[in-house]
Amino acid sequence: MKTEFQVEGMSCQHCVAAVTNAIREHDDGAQVQVDLAAGRVAVESTQSVEALKAALMTAGKTAEFKIYPGAPHGFHADYRASYRKEAAEDAWGRMQAWFRKYGVFG
């Protein structure tokens, strides 16, 4: 399962390591990619989203997850057959709100 989510309060490489280690404590084979500037984490794991949430909570990190049932990979790309207008618009709005909340842009 591949999951992408936002993590609040990451500001340094120590935060990146803490998030990565927290996830790998629950799934040592997880592939974790962290975009520190965006506060975004992508995880390829055999664990459930609930297990990933628990791992981050244990590490003292706050994360926001939103699952769009039935929305395939690339659901935001309006030039692809996988485009899902309602989910894409909701995801875009949520991402912009998160960026404003954490001062990424005005």
MOLIN-V311395 format. One record per run of one state. SS is the DSSP state (hx for helix, st for strand, lp for the rest). FROM is the first residue (numbers start at 1). LEN is the number of residues. If there is no record, write none. Layout:
ss from len
SS FROM LEN
SS FROM LEN
This chain:
ss from len
lp 1 1
st 2 6
lp 8 5
hx 13 14
lp 27 4
st 31 5
lp 36 4
st 40 5
lp 45 4
hx 49 10
lp 59 4
st 63 2
lp 65 20
hx 85 17
lp 102 5
